[in-house]
Amino acid sequence: MAAARYSSNELRRQVGSPRSKGRDNKDTLCRNILIYGNCRYEDQGCTFNHDQNKSSSPQADFGKKTFNVESPAFTPLSQQSAPVKKSTLSSQAASAAPFTPRGIGTPNLQQTTEASVFNPAAIREFTPQNYDIGNPTANGVAQDNGLYNDPFTAMGSISAALPSAGQFNLYASDHNAIATSGAPFYPQHGAFPTGPLQPPNYHLYQPFDTYRQELQPWQRTTYDFFTPAKVREDLQKKMFATQQVMPNSGLPQLERWHSLFPLDTNNRKNTSSFGYPSWVYKAQNSRTGTHYALRRLEGYRLTNEKAILSVMKEWKKIKSASVVTVHEAFTTREFGDSSLIFAYDYHPLSKTLHEHYFQPAHGNRYRAPNAVQENVLWGYVCQIANALKTIHSNRLAARCLEPSKIILTDTNRVRLAACSVLDVVQFESNTKSVLELQQEDLVKFGRLILSLATGTPPAHLNNVPAALDSLFAKYSANLKDAVAWLIAPPNPGESKSIDNFISGIAAHMTTFFDLSLQDNDDKQFHLAKELENGRVARSVMKLMTIVERGDLGGAQGWSETGDRYQLKLFRDYVFHRVEADGKPNLSIGHMLSCMSKLEAGIDEMVVLTSRDNETVFVLTYRELKKMFDRSFNELVKHSKTGAPGANN
């Protein structure tokens, strides 16, 4: 590559005598006569003089300006022991290539010049040899100059300073105590069998960042340290919805449930799904404090207690991310009638597919259908297929594949929300086998996807073949074939199951799985930020319990003396900094960095100044951490509740 920057003529070594410039060559003695005694090109057109006895004056002039065989051979200064004069030709001159005048070529001349072209690939890479790790001065680098630390000698110095027993903990204040305890802090690692692992000696507030590498440190904003605003707002809205109550709602307080809150968006009774009017409430369990979603069937009278016991025993085994878990079922008369209630997991701010796609708007019976994107439909197909796979594997049937009984808990995230209800209600009247009910699940599954694709509610989906033909205009043939396979009855002798369906959509299942992994990586990235925030929050809470406390255990002004006074100055340094013009400095990066350094106890110096500028302390974070731990432990001794977050 490098040789391409130069022309081949520039890289060739000059062969033969140089061409004379502006002078006659007949009086110049040929070099071959001086070196070899004769010239093989004398009869082939060599223009130089080949008679050594011709005119002494040119000969004398030549001895001054041209090559002199009587001159001594060059010897480097470091190898000169004594001046030696040579009166004969050197060995290098005897082995030199014969002089060839320019213009008199041979057939091998081109090959000789081509071979002399510069070839960078032939140069060997430099490799250090005989590097003495134990002797820094032998390597030409002084280790005590304070300017350069040789990484090769660093491990040797660290190993020499480590305790011989046990392994080394860089975070510990007392290394000898841990070394003699006998229990290694760090496990052995296969790559470093002879030495300890080397973790960083302190933490800075820097969670791993794989999405915004293009930003420089000074370009980061306050929000870069925390969860994105949209994610944070969504979570806060869900928390608010979880704790939302309705005073004077008139809803009763059940035996183990209180703070009931209605979740239905309309007050119309609908008996099409279960044969009884059903309502959904949010309630809090008085024993565990956990919130649940209670589905109530109004006016149901239980005639066989085995219906609840046997059905709940089987449905409690279902653990699927695409099915809302059911916990128990019971009857009550607190609503003024005989009601059957099912307790499910509560997903705040969730809504049904019917509300999302078929909700009436602006006085119209149905709003204009919006075309659902194909990738969204495939996501629904994969999630519902996953739910049916789990349910059918446990010899059960979902029986509730309707838009009003499937909830949307997050963006394109669906769950079956009313499983087990029909199994209890129709426990005695059901005459179909589990296999027949599973076949009905597949048909309902296909009609559900067809309803979402065409924008037609299932109750108005009368002409199924025409609806299937309309899919070609907006969706691929794969989606149309998948829906048609679900709706069509099985051929004689054909086994039709959810496993066959999943095998047919394996490519789309793989795509959905990859998207789920990407979403998981994104959430883990944001979780890493909150991990740092939680650690800093605990340190801040501990610090606030120490400073400005006053008296403790009979000690007057406990927080203003000893270690506590220096921690008070550190509090001012972190949270009460001001600029040169007196304006408050609200750099959150400074606060997070200081608290992280205190938590780790690094050796960095910090200057603490009192507010009257009369007292100045120069301390390390390691010393501050020791003061911090001693002061907090003293508080713990006088406390009856113990150390908050002691196990964290």
NORJOTA-V96491 format. One record per residue. SS is DSSP state (@ for helix, = for strand, . for the rest). PHI is phi in whole degrees, -180 to 180 (* if undefined). BURIAL is + if it has 16 or more other C-alpha atoms within 10 Angstrom, else -. Layout:
# NORJOTA-V96491
ss->(SS & SS)
phi->(PHI & PHI)
burial->(BURIAL & BURIAL)
This chain:
# NORJOTA-V96491
ss->(. & @ & @ & @ & @ & . & . & @ & @ & @ & @ & . & . & . & . & . & . & . & . & . & . & . & . & . & . & . & . & . & = & . & @ & @ & @ & @ & @ & . & . & . & . & . & . & @ & @ & @ & . & . & . & . & = & . & . & . & . & . & . & @ & @ & @ & @ & @ & @ & @ & @ & @ & @ & . & . & . & . & . & . & . & . & . & . & . & @ & @ & @ & . & . & . & . & . & . & . & . & . & . & . & @ & @ & @ & @ & . & . & . & . & . & . & . & . & . & . & . & . & . & . & @ & @ & @ & @ & @ & @ & @ & . & . & . & . & @ & @ & @ & . & . & . & . & . & . & . & . & . & . & . & . & . & @ & @ & @ & @ & . & . & . & . & . & . & . & . & . & . & . & @ & @ & @ & @ & @ & @ & @ & @ & @ & @ & @ & . & . & . & . & . & . & . & . & . & . & . & . & . & @ & @ & @ & @ & @ & . & . & . & . & . & . & . & . & . & = & . & . & = & . & . & . & . & . & . & . & . & . & . & . & . & . & . & . & . & . & . & . & . & . & . & . & . & @ & @ & @ & . & . & @ & @ & @ & @ & . & . & . & @ & @ & @ & @ & @ & @ & @ & @ & @ & @ & @ & @ & @ & @ & @ & . & . & . & . & . & . & . & . & . & . & . & . & . & = & = & = & = & = & = & . & . & . & . & . & . & . & . & . & . & . & . & . & . & . & = & = & = & = & = & = & = & = & . & . & . & . & . & = & = & = & = & = & = & = & . & . & . & . & . & . & . & . & @ & @ & @ & @ & @ & @ & @ & @ & @ & @ & . & . & . & . & . & . & . & = & . & . & = & = & = & = & = & = & = & . & . & . & . & . & . & = & = & = & = & = & = & = & . & . & . & . & . & = & = & @ & @ & @ & @ & @ & . & . & . & . & . & . & . & . & . & . & . & . & . & . & . & . & @ & @ & @ & @ & @ & @ & @ & @ & @ & @ & @ & @ & @ & @ & @ & @ & @ & @ & @ & @ & . & . & . & . & . & . & . & . & . & @ & @ & @ & = & = & = & = & = & . & . & = & = & = & = & . & . & . & . & @ & @ & @ & @ & @ & . & . & . & . & . & . & . & . & @ & @ & @ & @ & @ & @ & @ & @ & @ & @ & @ & @ & @ & @ & @ & @ & @ & @ & @ & @ & @ & . & . & . & @ & @ & @ & . & . & . & @ & @ & @ & @ & @ & @ & @ & @ & @ & @ & . & . & . & @ & @ & @ & @ & @ & @ & @ & @ & @ & @ & @ & . & . & . & . & . & . & . & . & . & . & @ & @ & @ & @ & @ & @ & @ & . & @ & @ & @ & @ & @ & @ & @ & @ & @ & @ & @ & @ & @ & @ & @ & @ & @ & @ & @ & @ & @ & @ & @ & @ & @ & @ & @ & @ & @ & @ & @ & @ & @ & @ & @ & @ & @ & @ & @ & @ & @ & . & . & . & . & . & = & . & . & = & . & . & @ & @ & @ & . & . & @ & @ & @ & @ & @ & @ & @ & @ & @ & @ & @ & @ & @ & . & . & = & . & . & . & . & . & = & . & . & . & @ & @ & @ & @ & @ & @ & @ & @ & @ & @ & @ & @ & @ & . & . & . & . & = & = & = & = & = & . & . & . & . & . & . & = & = & = & = & = & @ & @ & @ & @ & @ & @ & @ & @ & @ & @ & @ & @ & @ & @ & @ & @ & @ & . & . & . & . & . & . & . & . & . & . & .)
phi->(* & -70 & -67 & -70 & -78 & -123 & -78 & -65 & -69 & -73 & -91 & -82 & -77 & -69 & -112 & 91 & -73 & -68 & -71 & -70 & -116 & 70 & -147 & -84 & -89 & -69 & -96 & -95 & -69 & -68 & -67 & -64 & -67 & -71 & -90 & -105 & 92 & -151 & -127 & -72 & -102 & -60 & -92 & -113 & 108 & -66 & -89 & -87 & -78 & -116 & -107 & -74 & -91 & -84 & 43 & -74 & -64 & -64 & -65 & -66 & -67 & -64 & -67 & -88 & -110 & -113 & -61 & -117 & -72 & -84 & -72 & -70 & -69 & -73 & -132 & -57 & -63 & -69 & -105 & -80 & -99 & -159 & -65 & -123 & -105 & -112 & -104 & -121 & -69 & -77 & -67 & -65 & -69 & -69 & -96 & -70 & -69 & -65 & -72 & -123 & -63 & -66 & 99 & -107 & -98 & -125 & -60 & -93 & -65 & -63 & -67 & -66 & -70 & -66 & -69 & -87 & -65 & -64 & -124 & -67 & -68 & -81 & -81 & -79 & -73 & -70 & -129 & -62 & -123 & 58 & -80 & -96 & -70 & -79 & -124 & -63 & -70 & -72 & -95 & 82 & -128 & -89 & -86 & -103 & -84 & 77 & -111 & -141 & -113 & -76 & -65 & -72 & -93 & -65 & -65 & -67 & -69 & -67 & -64 & -70 & -86 & -75 & -64 & -75 & -98 & 75 & -116 & -94 & -113 & -69 & -89 & -77 & -78 & -114 & -73 & -67 & -66 & -73 & -65 & -90 & -74 & 89 & -99 & -68 & -80 & -108 & -73 & -67 & -122 & -63 & -78 & -130 & -74 & -104 & -145 & -79 & -69 & -118 & -75 & -64 & -84 & -162 & -106 & -108 & -76 & -148 & -66 & -60 & -125 & -113 & -117 & -132 & -68 & -75 & -85 & -83 & -57 & -78 & -94 & -72 & -105 & -60 & -72 & -70 & -86 & -130 & -63 & -53 & -59 & -65 & -63 & -63 & -65 & -63 & -67 & -66 & -64 & -67 & -66 & -64 & -65 & -66 & -92 & -70 & -128 & -128 & -64 & 56 & -76 & 83 & -78 & -75 & -105 & -79 & -62 & -122 & -137 & -142 & 56 & -68 & -139 & -71 & -110 & -73 & -89 & -141 & -107 & -86 & -79 & -133 & -112 & -73 & -83 & -115 & 87 & -134 & -63 & -124 & -133 & -124 & -130 & -99 & -146 & -112 & -76 & -73 & -88 & -103 & 77 & -87 & -91 & -132 & -103 & -104 & -100 & -110 & -100 & -79 & 77 & -90 & -113 & -79 & -110 & -138 & -67 & -65 & -62 & -74 & -64 & -72 & -68 & -65 & -62 & -79 & -76 & -69 & -79 & -77 & -126 & -142 & -71 & -105 & -129 & -72 & -69 & -101 & -108 & -164 & -138 & -156 & -111 & -154 & -118 & -69 & -89 & 89 & -149 & -88 & -121 & -108 & -124 & -114 & -104 & -118 & -61 & -102 & -115 & -64 & 60 & -86 & -142 & -79 & -64 & -65 & -67 & -78 & -113 & -122 & -72 & -62 & -143 & 58 & 79 & -81 & -66 & -139 & -75 & -60 & -66 & -98 & -68 & -79 & -61 & -65 & -66 & -69 & -61 & -65 & -63 & -63 & -60 & -65 & -70 & -68 & -63 & -64 & -64 & -66 & -60 & -67 & -67 & -68 & -67 & -98 & 57 & -129 & -132 & -70 & 65 & -140 & -87 & -127 & -57 & -81 & -119 & -120 & -102 & -104 & -91 & -156 & -62 & 59 & -116 & -118 & -146 & -77 & -112 & -136 & -69 & 80 & -68 & -66 & -65 & -80 & -65 & -106 & -62 & -99 & -90 & -74 & -114 & -94 & -78 & -64 & -64 & -67 & -67 & -67 & -66 & -66 & -60 & -65 & -66 & -63 & -61 & -64 & -66 & -64 & -66 & -65 & -66 & -68 & -71 & -94 & 73 & -113 & -60 & -56 & -67 & -105 & -89 & -94 & -96 & -67 & -59 & -66 & -66 & -65 & -65 & -74 & -69 & -63 & -73 & -124 & -129 & -77 & -69 & -64 & -67 & -63 & -66 & -65 & -66 & -64 & -64 & -68 & -79 & -68 & -70 & -68 & -70 & -58 & 82 & -95 & -93 & -113 & -143 & -67 & -65 & -63 & -67 & -64 & -64 & -75 & -112 & -59 & -63 & -74 & -64 & -66 & -63 & -65 & -64 & -65 & -63 & -66 & -65 & -64 & -65 & -66 & -64 & -64 & -69 & -67 & -62 & -71 & -66 & -62 & -64 & -68 & -62 & -66 & -63 & -65 & -66 & -66 & -63 & -64 & -66 & -64 & -63 & -65 & -63 & -70 & -77 & -97 & -73 & 59 & -80 & 101 & -88 & -150 & 59 & 87 & -82 & -74 & 58 & -59 & -77 & -105 & -125 & 61 & -63 & -66 & -67 & -69 & -67 & -65 & -66 & -66 & -60 & -65 & -65 & -83 & -108 & -117 & -68 & -131 & -81 & -63 & -91 & 89 & -77 & -67 & -97 & -111 & -73 & -72 & -63 & -64 & -64 & -65 & -66 & -65 & -69 & -68 & -66 & -64 & -61 & -87 & 69 & -84 & -93 & -70 & -81 & -141 & -101 & -111 & -125 & -71 & -69 & -93 & 60 & -95 & -127 & -132 & -119 & -115 & -129 & -98 & -65 & -65 & -68 & -63 & -65 & -63 & -63 & -61 & -68 & -64 & -67 & -69 & -64 & -68 & -65 & -63 & -63 & -92 & -102 & -97 & -94 & 86 & -78 & -69 & 70 & -66 & -90 & -93)
burial->(- & - & - & - & - & - & - & - & - & - & - & - & - & - & + & - & - & - & - & - & - & - & - & - & - & - & + & + & + & + & + & + & + & - & + & - & - & - & + & - & - & - & - & - & - & + & + & + & + & + & - & - & - & - & - & - & - & - & - & - & - & - & - & - & - & - & - & - & + & - & - & - & - & - & - & - & - & - & - & - & - & - & - & - & - & - & - & - & - & - & - & - & - & - & - & - & - & - & + & + & + & - & - & - & - & - & - & - & - & - & - & - & + & - & - & - & + & + & - & - & - & - & - & - & - & - & - & - & - & - & - & - & + & - & - & + & - & - & - & - & - & - & - & - & - & - & - & - & - & - & - & - & - & - & - & - & - & - & - & - & - & + & - & - & - & + & + & + & + & + & - & - & - & - & - & + & - & + & + & - & - & - & - & + & + & - & - & - & - & - & - & - & - & - & - & + & + & - & - & - & - & + & + & - & + & - & + & - & - & - & - & - & - & - & - & - & - & - & - & - & - & - & - & - & + & + & + & - & - & - & - & - & - & - & - & - & - & + & - & - & - & + & - & - & - & - & - & - & - & - & + & - & - & + & - & - & + & + & + & + & + & + & + & - & - & - & - & - & - & - & - & - & + & - & - & + & + & + & + & + & + & + & + & + & - & - & - & - & - & - & + & + & + & + & + & + & + & + & + & + & - & + & - & - & - & - & + & + & - & - & + & + & - & - & + & - & - & + & - & + & - & + & + & + & + & + & - & + & + & - & + & + & - & - & - & - & - & + & + & + & + & + & + & + & + & + & + & + & + & + & + & + & + & + & - & - & + & + & - & - & - & - & - & - & - & - & - & - & - & - & - & - & - & - & - & - & + & + & + & + & + & + & + & + & + & + & + & + & + & + & + & + & - & - & - & + & + & + & + & + & + & + & + & + & + & + & + & + & + & - & - & - & - & + & + & + & + & + & + & + & + & + & + & + & + & - & + & - & - & - & - & - & - & - & - & - & + & + & + & + & + & + & + & + & + & + & + & + & + & + & + & + & + & + & + & + & + & + & - & - & + & - & - & - & - & - & + & + & - & - & + & - & - & - & + & - & - & - & + & + & - & + & + & + & + & + & + & - & - & - & - & - & - & - & - & + & + & + & - & - & + & + & - & - & + & - & - & + & + & - & - & + & - & - & - & - & - & - & - & - & - & - & - & - & + & + & - & + & + & + & - & + & + & - & - & + & - & + & + & - & - & + & + & - & - & + & + & - & - & - & - & - & - & - & - & - & - & + & + & + & - & - & + & + & + & + & + & + & + & + & + & + & + & + & + & - & + & - & - & - & - & - & - & - & - & - & - & - & - & + & + & + & + & + & + & + & + & + & + & + & + & + & - & - & - & - & - & + & + & + & - & - & - & - & - & - & - & - & + & + & + & + & + & + & + & - & + & + & - & - & + & + & - & - & + & - & - & - & - & - & - & - & - & - & - & - & - & -)
